[in-house]
Amino acid sequence: MNDRENSPFRGDRSTQNLLIVDDKPDVVKTLIRYAKRLANFQNIYGVHDRLGAIDVLKEHHITHVICDWDLGDKYTGEKLIKDWRIQVPYIQRAIILTGASSEINLSQQDLHTIKVDAVVDKATDLKTIFETLLGYEEIVFREDHG
């Protein structure tokens, strides 16, 4: 058996799914609302803490993650994403959102080491946040996004 078969993190591997983790419900709600307008993701999950995120990761094939830097407990987005990237090998892209980006000084090497694709300020417009998450691939809006 390989690492993927031994992993407790399973889920349907046929779709692109997004997990949003932030301890502020308003942030999760706003990001979900925008993400639902995109055709890039089949399923979108929003949770407010590490344990909720682990439950989602165990049940669903999460390919993209947006995680808050400071979740209000002893875990940082940096630590969580680093661990998840090891445990959940099918995560394609993961970014950290922060309200204090000026306090976070990570080099490209640091980002590579912790397996984070980017750190983005929460004040950044939503389109740019999702372009960063998607690796600057084209954002596709759903026909019925209104």
MIFIMI-826355 format. One record per residue: residue number from 1; residue in one letter; x, y, z of N, C-alpha, C in turn. Coordinates in nm, 3 decimals. Example, Ala and Ser with C-alpha at 12.3 -4.5 7.8 and 13.67 -1.06 7.14 Angstrom:
<recs>
<seq: 1&type: a&npx: 1.319&npy: -0.569&npz: 0.780&capx: 1.230&capy: -0.450&capz: 0.780&cpx: 1.320&cpy: -0.330&cpz: 0.780>
<seq: 2&type: s&npx: 1.285&npy: -0.225&npz: 0.708&capx: 1.367&capy: -0.106&capz: 0.714&cpx: 1.290&cpy: 0.003&cpz: 0.787>
</recs>
This chain:
<recs>
<seq: 1&type: m&npx: 0.083&npy: -0.119&npz: 0.000&capx: 0.000&capy: 0.000&capz: 0.000&cpx: 0.087&cpy: 0.124&cpz: 0.000>
<seq: 2&type: n&npx: 0.042&npy: 0.227&npz: -0.071&capx: 0.117&capy: 0.352&capz: -0.071&cpx: 0.059&cpy: 0.448&cpz: 0.033>
<seq: 3&type: d&npx: 0.123&npy: 0.567&npz: 0.048&capx: 0.080&capy: 0.664&capz: 0.149&cpx: -0.064&cpy: 0.708&cpz: 0.130>
<seq: 4&type: r&npx: -0.108&npy: 0.723&npz: 0.005&capx: -0.247&capy: 0.766&capz: -0.018&cpx: -0.346&cpy: 0.661&cpz: 0.030>
<seq: 5&type: e&npx: -0.313&npy: 0.534&npz: 0.007&capx: -0.404&capy: 0.428&capz: 0.051&cpx: -0.407&cpy: 0.417&cpz: 0.202>
<seq: 6&type: n&npx: -0.297&npy: 0.449&npz: 0.269&capx: -0.290&capy: 0.444&capz: 0.415&cpx: -0.348&cpy: 0.568&cpz: 0.481>
<seq: 7&type: s&npx: -0.365&npy: 0.673&npz: 0.407&capx: -0.412&capy: 0.800&capz: 0.462&cpx: -0.557&cpy: 0.789&cpz: 0.508>
<seq: 8&type: p&npx: -0.589&npy: 0.848&npz: 0.625&capx: -0.729&capy: 0.851&capz: 0.668&cpx: -0.810&cpy: 0.953&cpz: 0.587>
<seq: 9&type: f&npx: -0.742&npy: 1.032&npz: 0.507&capx: -0.805&capy: 1.135&capz: 0.427&cpx: -0.839&cpy: 1.076&cpz: 0.291>
<seq: 10&type: r&npx: -0.966&npy: 1.059&npz: 0.266&capx: -1.009&capy: 0.992&capz: 0.144&cpx: -1.092&cpy: 1.086&cpz: 0.058>
<seq: 11&type: g&npx: -1.218&npy: 1.058&npz: 0.039&capx: -1.307&capy: 1.144&capz: -0.038&cpx: -1.306&cpy: 1.113&cpz: -0.186>
<seq: 12&type: d&npx: -1.402&npy: 1.170&npz: -0.257&capx: -1.417&capy: 1.153&capz: -0.401&cpx: -1.308&cpy: 1.230&cpz: -0.474>
<seq: 13&type: r&npx: -1.231&npy: 1.159&npz: -0.555&capx: -1.116&capy: 1.221&capz: -0.622&cpx: -1.149&cpy: 1.271&cpz: -0.763>
<seq: 14&type: s&npx: -1.274&npy: 1.283&npz: -0.797&capx: -1.310&capy: 1.318&capz: -0.935&cpx: -1.341&cpy: 1.466&cpz: -0.954>
<seq: 15&type: t&npx: -1.335&npy: 1.547&npz: -0.848&capx: -1.374&capy: 1.687&capz: -0.860&cpx: -1.271&cpy: 1.778&cpz: -0.795>
<seq: 16&type: q&npx: -1.279&npy: 1.907&npz: -0.828&capx: -1.199&capy: 2.009&capz: -0.760&cpx: -1.284&cpy: 2.068&cpz: -0.650>
<seq: 17&type: n&npx: -1.236&npy: 2.058&npz: -0.528&capx: -1.310&capy: 2.105&capz: -0.412&cpx: -1.228&cpy: 2.203&cpz: -0.331>
<seq: 18&type: l&npx: -1.295&npy: 2.300&npz: -0.274&capx: -1.231&capy: 2.406&capz: -0.198&cpx: -1.268&cpy: 2.397&cpz: -0.051>
<seq: 19&type: l&npx: -1.167&npy: 2.412&npz: 0.035&capx: -1.188&capy: 2.421&capz: 0.180&cpx: -1.142&cpy: 2.559&cpz: 0.225>
<seq: 20&type: i&npx: -1.230&npy: 2.630&npz: 0.296&capx: -1.199&capy: 2.762&capz: 0.352&cpx: -1.201&cpy: 2.748&cpz: 0.503>
<seq: 21&type: v&npx: -1.092&npy: 2.791&npz: 0.568&capx: -1.080&capy: 2.781&capz: 0.714&cpx: -1.048&cpy: 2.919&cpz: 0.770>
<seq: 22&type: d&npx: -1.139&npy: 2.973&npz: 0.848&capx: -1.117&capy: 3.103&capz: 0.913&cpx: -1.203&cpy: 3.108&cpz: 1.037>
<seq: 23&type: d&npx: -1.149&npy: 3.162&npz: 1.146&capx: -1.226&capy: 3.167&capz: 1.270&cpx: -1.330&cpy: 3.279&cpz: 1.269>
<seq: 24&type: k&npx: -1.330&npy: 3.362&npz: 1.167&capx: -1.429&capy: 3.470&capz: 1.156&cpx: -1.538&cpy: 3.428&cpz: 1.057>
<seq: 25&type: p&npx: -1.661&npy: 3.403&npz: 1.107&capx: -1.770&capy: 3.358&capz: 1.020&cpx: -1.796&cpy: 3.451&cpz: 0.901>
<seq: 26&type: d&npx: -1.780&npy: 3.583&npz: 0.919&capx: -1.804&capy: 3.677&capz: 0.808&cpx: -1.707&cpy: 3.652&cpz: 0.693>
<seq: 27&type: v&npx: -1.582&npy: 3.622&npz: 0.727&capx: -1.481&capy: 3.597&capz: 0.623&cpx: -1.517&cpy: 3.470&cpz: 0.547>
<seq: 28&type: v&npx: -1.550&npy: 3.364&npz: 0.620&capx: -1.587&capy: 3.237&capz: 0.555&cpx: -1.707&cpy: 3.258&cpz: 0.465>
<seq: 29&type: k&npx: -1.808&npy: 3.328&npz: 0.515&capx: -1.931&capy: 3.352&capz: 0.438&cpx: -1.901&cpy: 3.430&cpz: 0.309>
<seq: 30&type: t&npx: -1.820&npy: 3.533&npz: 0.318&capx: -1.785&capy: 3.615&capz: 0.201&cpx: -1.708&cpy: 3.534&cpz: 0.098>
<seq: 31&type: l&npx: -1.610&npy: 3.456&npz: 0.143&capx: -1.531&capy: 3.375&capz: 0.050&cpx: -1.616&cpy: 3.267&cpz: -0.015>
<seq: 32&type: i&npx: -1.704&npy: 3.204&npz: 0.061&capx: -1.793&capy: 3.103&capz: 0.003&cpx: -1.884&cpy: 3.166&cpz: -0.101>
<seq: 33&type: r&npx: -1.941&npy: 3.282&npz: -0.068&capx: -2.032&capy: 3.349&capz: -0.161&cpx: -1.962&cpy: 3.376&cpz: -0.294>
<seq: 34&type: y&npx: -1.838&npy: 3.425&npz: -0.289&capx: -1.765&capy: 3.452&capz: -0.412&cpx: -1.729&cpy: 3.322&cpz: -0.485>
<seq: 35&type: a&npx: -1.681&npy: 3.224&npz: -0.409&capx: -1.639&capy: 3.097&capz: -0.470&cpx: -1.754&cpy: 3.028&cpz: -0.540>
<seq: 36&type: k&npx: -1.876&npy: 3.042&npz: -0.488&capx: -1.992&capy: 2.980&capz: -0.552&cpx: -2.022&cpy: 3.039&cpz: -0.688>
<seq: 37&type: r&npx: -1.972&npy: 3.157&npz: -0.714&capx: -1.991&capy: 3.220&capz: -0.845&cpx: -1.897&cpy: 3.161&cpz: -0.950>
<seq: 38&type: l&npx: -1.797&npy: 3.085&npz: -0.905&capx: -1.695&capy: 3.032&capz: -0.995&cpx: -1.729&cpy: 2.891&cpz: -1.039>
<seq: 39&type: a&npx: -1.697&npy: 2.861&npz: -1.163&capx: -1.715&capy: 2.726&capz: -1.215&cpx: -1.592&cpy: 2.639&cpz: -1.186>
<seq: 40&type: n&npx: -1.488&npy: 2.699&npz: -1.128&capx: -1.365&capy: 2.626&capz: -1.102&cpx: -1.380&cpy: 2.518&cpz: -0.995>
<seq: 41&type: f&npx: -1.476&npy: 2.532&npz: -0.905&capx: -1.492&capy: 2.437&capz: -0.794&cpx: -1.629&cpy: 2.372&cpz: -0.799>
<seq: 42&type: q&npx: -1.631&npy: 2.240&npz: -0.781&capx: -1.758&capy: 2.169&capz: -0.776&cpx: -1.821&cpy: 2.181&cpz: -0.638>
<seq: 43&type: n&npx: -1.738&npy: 2.176&npz: -0.533&capx: -1.788&capy: 2.181&capz: -0.396&cpx: -1.703&cpy: 2.277&cpz: -0.314>
<seq: 44&type: i&npx: -1.769&npy: 2.347&npz: -0.223&capx: -1.701&capy: 2.445&capz: -0.139&cpx: -1.743&cpy: 2.419&cpz: 0.005>
<seq: 45&type: y&npx: -1.644&npy: 2.409&npz: 0.094&capx: -1.669&capy: 2.382&capz: 0.235&cpx: -1.606&cpy: 2.492&cpz: 0.317>
<seq: 46&type: g&npx: -1.678&npy: 2.542&npz: 0.416&capx: -1.627&capy: 2.645&capz: 0.504&cpx: -1.636&cpy: 2.601&cpz: 0.649>
<seq: 47&type: v&npx: -1.526&npy: 2.615&npz: 0.722&capx: -1.523&capy: 2.579&capz: 0.863&cpx: -1.450&cpy: 2.688&cpz: 0.941>
<seq: 48&type: h&npx: -1.462&npy: 2.681&npz: 1.073&capx: -1.407&capy: 2.787&capz: 1.157&cpx: -1.291&cpy: 2.745&cpz: 1.245>
<seq: 49&type: d&npx: -1.250&npy: 2.618&npz: 1.237&capx: -1.139&capy: 2.575&capz: 1.320&cpx: -1.069&cpy: 2.453&cpz: 1.261>
<seq: 50&type: r&npx: -0.960&npy: 2.415&npz: 1.324&capx: -0.876&capy: 2.304&capz: 1.278&cpx: -0.953&cpy: 2.172&cpz: 1.277>
<seq: 51&type: l&npx: -1.030&npy: 2.145&npz: 1.381&capx: -1.102&capy: 2.018&capz: 1.388&cpx: -1.209&cpy: 2.006&cpz: 1.280>
<seq: 52&type: g&npx: -1.279&npy: 2.116&npz: 1.253&capx: -1.376&capy: 2.116&capz: 1.144&cpx: -1.309&cpy: 2.090&cpz: 1.010>
<seq: 53&type: a&npx: -1.191&npy: 2.149&npz: 0.992&capx: -1.116&capy: 2.129&capz: 0.868&cpx: -1.073&cpy: 1.983&cpz: 0.853>
<seq: 54&type: i&npx: -1.027&npy: 1.923&npz: 0.960&capx: -0.985&capy: 1.783&capz: 0.955&cpx: -1.103&cpy: 1.693&cpz: 0.918>
<seq: 55&type: d&npx: -1.220&npy: 1.721&npz: 0.973&capx: -1.339&capy: 1.642&capz: 0.938&cpx: -1.369&cpy: 1.652&cpz: 0.789>
<seq: 56&type: v&npx: -1.363&npy: 1.772&npz: 0.733&capx: -1.388&capy: 1.791&capz: 0.590&cpx: -1.282&cpy: 1.718&cpz: 0.508>
<seq: 57&type: l&npx: -1.157&npy: 1.732&npz: 0.546&capx: -1.048&capy: 1.668&capz: 0.472&cpx: -1.061&cpy: 1.516&cpz: 0.473>
<seq: 58&type: k&npx: -1.113&npy: 1.460&npz: 0.581&capx: -1.130&capy: 1.315&capz: 0.589&cpx: -1.242&cpy: 1.266&cpz: 0.498>
<seq: 59&type: e&npx: -1.344&npy: 1.348&npz: 0.478&capx: -1.463&capy: 1.305&capz: 0.405&cpx: -1.466&cpy: 1.345&cpz: 0.257>
<seq: 60&type: h&npx: -1.387&npy: 1.445&npz: 0.221&capx: -1.397&capy: 1.501&capz: 0.086&cpx: -1.258&cpy: 1.516&cpz: 0.024>
<seq: 61&type: h&npx: -1.255&npy: 1.504&npz: -0.105&capx: -1.131&capy: 1.519&capz: -0.181&cpx: -1.104&cpy: 1.669&cpz: -0.201>
<seq: 62&type: i&npx: -1.033&npy: 1.730&npz: -0.108&capx: -1.007&capy: 1.873&capz: -0.113&cpx: -0.882&cpy: 1.898&cpz: -0.197>
<seq: 63&type: t&npx: -0.897&npy: 1.980&npz: -0.298&capx: -0.786&capy: 2.010&capz: -0.388&cpx: -0.728&cpy: 2.149&cpz: -0.366>
<seq: 64&type: h&npx: -0.806&npy: 2.239&npz: -0.305&capx: -0.762&capy: 2.376&capz: -0.283&cpx: -0.800&cpy: 2.420&cpz: -0.142>
<seq: 65&type: v&npx: -0.709&npy: 2.495&npz: -0.077&capx: -0.732&capy: 2.538&capz: 0.060&cpx: -0.702&cpy: 2.687&cpz: 0.073>
<seq: 66&type: i&npx: -0.793&npy: 2.758&npz: 0.138&capx: -0.768&capy: 2.894&capz: 0.185&cpx: -0.775&cpy: 2.885&cpz: 0.337>
<seq: 67&type: c&npx: -0.667&npy: 2.923&npz: 0.405&capx: -0.663&capy: 2.910&capz: 0.550&cpx: -0.616&cpy: 3.041&cpz: 0.613>
<seq: 68&type: d&npx: -0.683&npy: 3.082&npz: 0.717&capx: -0.642&capy: 3.200&capz: 0.793&cpx: -0.508&cpy: 3.173&cpz: 0.861>
<seq: 69&type: w&npx: -0.426&npy: 3.277&npz: 0.873&capx: -0.297&capy: 3.263&capz: 0.941&cpx: -0.317&cpy: 3.237&cpz: 1.090>
<seq: 70&type: d&npx: -0.404&npy: 3.315&npz: 1.152&capx: -0.425&capy: 3.307&capz: 1.297&cpx: -0.568&cpy: 3.261&cpz: 1.324>
<seq: 71&type: l&npx: -0.582&npy: 3.136&npz: 1.364&capx: -0.715&capy: 3.080&capz: 1.390&cpx: -0.759&cpy: 3.099&cpz: 1.535>
<seq: 72&type: g&npx: -0.684&npy: 3.176&npz: 1.611&capx: -0.724&capy: 3.206&capz: 1.747&cpx: -0.692&cpy: 3.096&cpz: 1.847>
<seq: 73&type: d&npx: -0.622&npy: 2.993&npz: 1.805&capx: -0.576&capy: 2.892&capz: 1.900&cpx: -0.426&cpy: 2.873&cpz: 1.876>
<seq: 74&type: k&npx: -0.371&npy: 2.767&npz: 1.926&capx: -0.227&capy: 2.750&capz: 1.913&cpx: -0.182&cpy: 2.709&cpz: 1.773>
<seq: 75&type: y&npx: -0.275&npy: 2.686&npz: 1.684&capx: -0.240&capy: 2.646&capz: 1.548&cpx: -0.244&cpy: 2.766&cpz: 1.454>
<seq: 76&type: t&npx: -0.143&npy: 2.774&npz: 1.369&capx: -0.142&capy: 2.876&capz: 1.265&cpx: -0.173&cpy: 2.810&cpz: 1.132>
<seq: 77&type: g&npx: -0.216&npy: 2.891&npz: 1.037&capx: -0.239&capy: 2.840&capz: 0.903&cpx: -0.113&cpy: 2.777&cpz: 0.845>
<seq: 78&type: e&npx: -0.001&npy: 2.835&npz: 0.878&capx: 0.129&capy: 2.782&capz: 0.831&cpx: 0.147&cpy: 2.637&cpz: 0.877>
<seq: 79&type: k&npx: 0.127&npy: 2.613&npz: 1.004&capx: 0.144&capy: 2.478&capz: 1.060&cpx: 0.041&cpy: 2.381&cpz: 1.002>
<seq: 80&type: l&npx: -0.085&npy: 2.426&npz: 0.994&capx: -0.190&capy: 2.338&capz: 0.943&cpx: -0.165&cpy: 2.298&cpz: 0.799>
<seq: 81&type: i&npx: -0.136&npy: 2.395&npz: 0.714&capx: -0.116&capy: 2.363&capz: 0.572&cpx: 0.006&cpy: 2.272&cpz: 0.555>
<seq: 82&type: k&npx: 0.111&npy: 2.300&npz: 0.628&capx: 0.229&capy: 2.213&capz: 0.618&cpx: 0.192&cpy: 2.069&cpz: 0.653>
<seq: 83&type: d&npx: 0.118&npy: 2.049&npz: 0.762&capx: 0.075&capy: 1.914&capz: 0.801&cpx: -0.019&cpy: 1.852&cpz: 0.698>
<seq: 84&type: w&npx: -0.118&npy: 1.931&npz: 0.652&capx: -0.216&capy: 1.878&capz: 0.557&cpx: -0.152&cpy: 1.839&cpz: 0.426>
<seq: 85&type: r&npx: -0.053&npy: 1.915&npz: 0.382&capx: 0.013&capy: 1.883&capz: 0.255&cpx: 0.086&cpy: 1.749&cpz: 0.263>
<seq: 86&type: i&npx: 0.129&npy: 1.712&npz: 0.382&capx: 0.194&capy: 1.582&capz: 0.402&cpx: 0.087&cpy: 1.473&cpz: 0.409>
<seq: 87&type: q&npx: -0.020&npy: 1.497&npz: 0.483&capx: -0.123&capy: 1.397&capz: 0.507&cpx: -0.222&cpy: 1.382&cpz: 0.392>
<seq: 88&type: v&npx: -0.242&npy: 1.488&npz: 0.316&capx: -0.343&capy: 1.490&capz: 0.210&cpx: -0.272&cpy: 1.525&cpz: 0.079>
<seq: 89&type: p&npx: -0.213&npy: 1.426&npz: 0.015&capx: -0.127&capy: 1.453&capz: -0.101&cpx: -0.198&cpy: 1.509&cpz: -0.224>
<seq: 90&type: y&npx: -0.329&npy: 1.509&npz: -0.227&capx: -0.399&capy: 1.560&capz: -0.345&cpx: -0.437&cpy: 1.708&cpz: -0.334>
<seq: 91&type: i&npx: -0.395&npy: 1.777&npz: -0.228&capx: -0.414&capy: 1.923&capz: -0.224&cpx: -0.321&cpy: 1.983&cpz: -0.329>
<seq: 92&type: q&npx: -0.380&npy: 2.052&npz: -0.425&capx: -0.302&capy: 2.110&capz: -0.535&cpx: -0.246&cpy: 2.247&cpz: -0.502>
<seq: 93&type: r&npx: -0.329&npy: 2.331&npz: -0.437&capx: -0.287&capy: 2.468&capz: -0.406&cpx: -0.341&cpy: 2.503&cpz: -0.268>
<seq: 94&type: a&npx: -0.260&npy: 2.577&npz: -0.192&capx: -0.301&capy: 2.621&capz: -0.058&cpx: -0.244&cpy: 2.759&cpz: -0.033>
<seq: 95&type: i&npx: -0.331&npy: 2.851&npz: 0.009&capx: -0.286&capy: 2.986&capz: 0.042&cpx: -0.329&cpy: 3.022&cpz: 0.183>
<seq: 96&type: i&npx: -0.255&npy: 3.114&npz: 0.241&capx: -0.287&capy: 3.167&capz: 0.373&cpx: -0.339&cpy: 3.308&cpz: 0.356>
<seq: 97&type: l&npx: -0.450&npy: 3.337&npz: 0.425&capx: -0.502&capy: 3.474&capz: 0.432&cpx: -0.465&cpy: 3.532&cpz: 0.567>
<seq: 98&type: t&npx: -0.429&npy: 3.658&npz: 0.566&capx: -0.393&capy: 3.722&capz: 0.691&cpx: -0.438&cpy: 3.868&cpz: 0.693>
<seq: 99&type: g&npx: -0.474&npy: 3.912&npz: 0.810&capx: -0.506&capy: 4.053&capz: 0.829&cpx: -0.384&cpy: 4.132&cpz: 0.871>
<seq: 100&type: a&npx: -0.272&npy: 4.065&npz: 0.889&capx: -0.150&capy: 4.130&capz: 0.936&cpx: -0.031&cpy: 4.090&cpz: 0.849>
<seq: 101&type: s&npx: -0.045&npy: 4.103&npz: 0.717&capx: 0.060&capy: 4.057&capz: 0.627&cpx: 0.192&cpy: 4.129&cpz: 0.650>
<seq: 102&type: s&npx: 0.187&npy: 4.252&npz: 0.702&capx: 0.312&capy: 4.325&capz: 0.725&cpx: 0.394&cpy: 4.259&cpz: 0.836>
<seq: 103&type: e&npx: 0.330&npy: 4.180&npz: 0.921&capx: 0.400&capy: 4.111&capz: 1.029&cpx: 0.454&cpy: 3.975&cpz: 0.986>
<seq: 104&type: i&npx: 0.417&npy: 3.929&npz: 0.869&capx: 0.459&capy: 3.798&capz: 0.821&cpx: 0.562&cpy: 3.818&cpz: 0.711>
<seq: 105&type: n&npx: 0.683&npy: 3.783&npz: 0.740&capx: 0.791&capy: 3.798&capz: 0.643&cpx: 0.844&cpy: 3.661&cpz: 0.605>
<seq: 106&type: l&npx: 0.786&npy: 3.604&npz: 0.502&capx: 0.828&capy: 3.472&capz: 0.455&cpx: 0.892&cpy: 3.486&cpz: 0.317>
<seq: 107&type: s&npx: 1.006&npy: 3.427&npz: 0.301&capx: 1.071&capy: 3.425&capz: 0.171&cpx: 1.007&cpy: 3.317&cpz: 0.084>
<seq: 108&type: q&npx: 1.042&npy: 3.316&npz: -0.043&capx: 0.993&capy: 3.211&capz: -0.132&cpx: 1.038&cpy: 3.074&cpz: -0.081>
<seq: 109&type: q&npx: 1.160&npy: 3.068&npz: -0.027&capx: 1.210&capy: 2.942&capz: 0.028&cpx: 1.126&cpy: 2.899&cpz: 0.148>
<seq: 110&type: d&npx: 1.091&npy: 2.996&npz: 0.235&capx: 1.005&capy: 2.964&capz: 0.349&cpx: 0.872&cpy: 2.908&cpz: 0.302>
<seq: 111&type: l&npx: 0.812&npy: 2.973&npz: 0.203&capx: 0.683&capy: 2.927&capz: 0.150&cpx: 0.695&cpy: 2.785&cpz: 0.097>
<seq: 112&type: h&npx: 0.804&npy: 2.759&npz: 0.025&capx: 0.826&capy: 2.625&capz: -0.029&cpx: 0.841&cpy: 2.522&cpz: 0.084>
<seq: 113&type: t&npx: 0.915&npy: 2.558&npz: 0.187&capx: 0.939&capy: 2.468&capz: 0.300&cpx: 0.809&cpy: 2.434&cpz: 0.372>
<seq: 114&type: i&npx: 0.723&npy: 2.533&npz: 0.393&capx: 0.598&capy: 2.506&capz: 0.464&cpx: 0.485&cpy: 2.464&cpz: 0.370>
<seq: 115&type: k&npx: 0.517&npy: 2.456&npz: 0.242&capx: 0.424&capy: 2.407&capz: 0.140&cpx: 0.301&cpy: 2.495&cpz: 0.123>
<seq: 116&type: v&npx: 0.322&npy: 2.627&npz: 0.132&capx: 0.217&capy: 2.726&capz: 0.110&cpx: 0.247&cpy: 2.793&cpz: -0.024>
<seq: 117&type: d&npx: 0.144&npy: 2.806&npz: -0.107&capx: 0.165&capy: 2.867&capz: -0.239&cpx: 0.174&cpy: 3.018&cpz: -0.233>
<seq: 118&type: a&npx: 0.106&npy: 3.080&npz: -0.136&capx: 0.112&capy: 3.226&capz: -0.123&cpx: 0.052&cpy: 3.268&cpz: 0.010>
<seq: 119&type: v&npx: 0.093&npy: 3.386&npz: 0.055&capx: 0.031&capy: 3.453&capz: 0.169&cpx: -0.034&cpy: 3.578&cpz: 0.114>
<seq: 120&type: v&npx: -0.164&npy: 3.594&npz: 0.139&capx: -0.240&capy: 3.705&capz: 0.080&cpx: -0.308&cpy: 3.785&cpz: 0.191>
<seq: 121&type: d&npx: -0.300&npy: 3.915&npz: 0.181&capx: -0.365&capy: 4.003&capz: 0.277&cpx: -0.517&cpy: 3.995&cpz: 0.259>
<seq: 122&type: k&npx: -0.590&npy: 3.991&npz: 0.370&capx: -0.737&capy: 3.984&capz: 0.363&cpx: -0.797&cpy: 4.107&cpz: 0.296>
<seq: 123&type: a&npx: -0.723&npy: 4.217&npz: 0.294&capx: -0.775&capy: 4.339&capz: 0.232&cpx: -0.767&cpy: 4.333&cpz: 0.079>
<seq: 124&type: t&npx: -0.704&npy: 4.230&npz: 0.025&capx: -0.693&capy: 4.212&capz: -0.119&cpx: -0.832&cpy: 4.183&cpz: -0.177>
<seq: 125&type: d&npx: -0.857&npy: 4.232&npz: -0.299&capx: -0.989&capy: 4.207&capz: -0.359&cpx: -1.007&cpy: 4.057&cpz: -0.384>
<seq: 126&type: l&npx: -1.133&npy: 4.015&npz: -0.382&capx: -1.166&capy: 3.872&capz: -0.391&cpx: -1.116&cpy: 3.808&cpz: -0.520>
<seq: 127&type: k&npx: -1.125&npy: 3.879&npz: -0.630&capx: -1.081&capy: 3.823&capz: -0.758&cpx: -0.932&cpy: 3.787&cpz: -0.750>
<seq: 128&type: t&npx: -0.852&npy: 3.875&npz: -0.692&capx: -0.708&capy: 3.850&capz: -0.681&cpx: -0.680&cpy: 3.734&cpz: -0.585>
<seq: 129&type: i&npx: -0.756&npy: 3.725&npz: -0.476&capx: -0.738&capy: 3.613&capz: -0.384&cpx: -0.759&cpy: 3.481&cpz: -0.458>
<seq: 130&type: f&npx: -0.866&npy: 3.473&npz: -0.535&capx: -0.896&capy: 3.347&capz: -0.604&cpx: -0.803&cpy: 3.323&cpz: -0.723>
<seq: 131&type: e&npx: -0.757&npy: 3.428&npz: -0.789&capx: -0.655&capy: 3.409&capz: -0.894&cpx: -0.528&cpy: 3.352&cpz: -0.834>
<seq: 132&type: t&npx: -0.491&npy: 3.401&npz: -0.717&capx: -0.372&capy: 3.350&capz: -0.648&cpx: -0.393&cpy: 3.204&cpz: -0.609>
<seq: 133&type: l&npx: -0.508&npy: 3.174&npz: -0.553&capx: -0.538&capy: 3.036&capz: -0.515&cpx: -0.529&cpy: 2.942&cpz: -0.635>
<seq: 134&type: l&npx: -0.579&npy: 2.987&npz: -0.748&capx: -0.584&capy: 2.903&capz: -0.867&cpx: -0.454&cpy: 2.907&cpz: -0.948>
<seq: 135&type: g&npx: -0.353&npy: 2.971&npz: -0.895&capx: -0.226&capy: 2.978&capz: -0.966&cpx: -0.235&cpy: 3.062&cpz: -1.091>
<seq: 136&type: y&npx: -0.321&npy: 3.162&npz: -1.086&capx: -0.343&capy: 3.258&capz: -1.196&cpx: -0.401&cpy: 3.194&cpz: -1.320>
<seq: 137&type: e&npx: -0.461&npy: 3.076&npz: -1.304&capx: -0.535&capy: 3.021&capz: -1.417&cpx: -0.663&cpy: 3.104&cpz: -1.431>
<seq: 138&type: e&npx: -0.726&npy: 3.092&npz: -1.542&capx: -0.844&capy: 3.175&capz: -1.567&cpx: -0.957&cpy: 3.141&cpz: -1.472>
<seq: 139&type: i&npx: -1.013&npy: 3.245&npz: -1.412&capx: -1.131&capy: 3.227&capz: -1.329&cpx: -1.251&cpy: 3.219&cpz: -1.424>
<seq: 140&type: v&npx: -1.333&npy: 3.117&npz: -1.404&capx: -1.450&capy: 3.098&capz: -1.488&cpx: -1.574&cpy: 3.116&cpz: -1.403>
<seq: 141&type: f&npx: -1.655&npy: 3.216&npz: -1.439&capx: -1.779&capy: 3.239&capz: -1.365&cpx: -1.889&cpy: 3.149&cpz: -1.417>
<seq: 142&type: r&npx: -1.973&npy: 3.104&npz: -1.327&capx: -2.087&capy: 3.022&capz: -1.366&cpx: -2.183&cpy: 3.108&cpz: -1.448>
<seq: 143&type: e&npx: -2.256&npy: 3.043&npz: -1.537&capx: -2.354&capy: 3.113&capz: -1.620&cpx: -2.460&cpy: 3.183&cpz: -1.536>
<seq: 144&type: d&npx: -2.496&npy: 3.122&npz: -1.424&capx: -2.608&capy: 3.172&capz: -1.344&cpx: -2.559&cpy: 3.250&cpz: -1.221>
<seq: 145&type: h&npx: -2.440&npy: 3.309&npz: -1.229&capx: -2.386&capy: 3.374&capz: -1.109&cpx: -2.453&cpy: 3.507&cpz: -1.076>
<seq: 146&type: g&npx: -2.534&npy: 3.559&npz: -1.163&capx: -2.614&capy: 3.677&capz: -1.134&cpx: -2.541&cpy: 3.799&cpz: -1.125>
</recs>
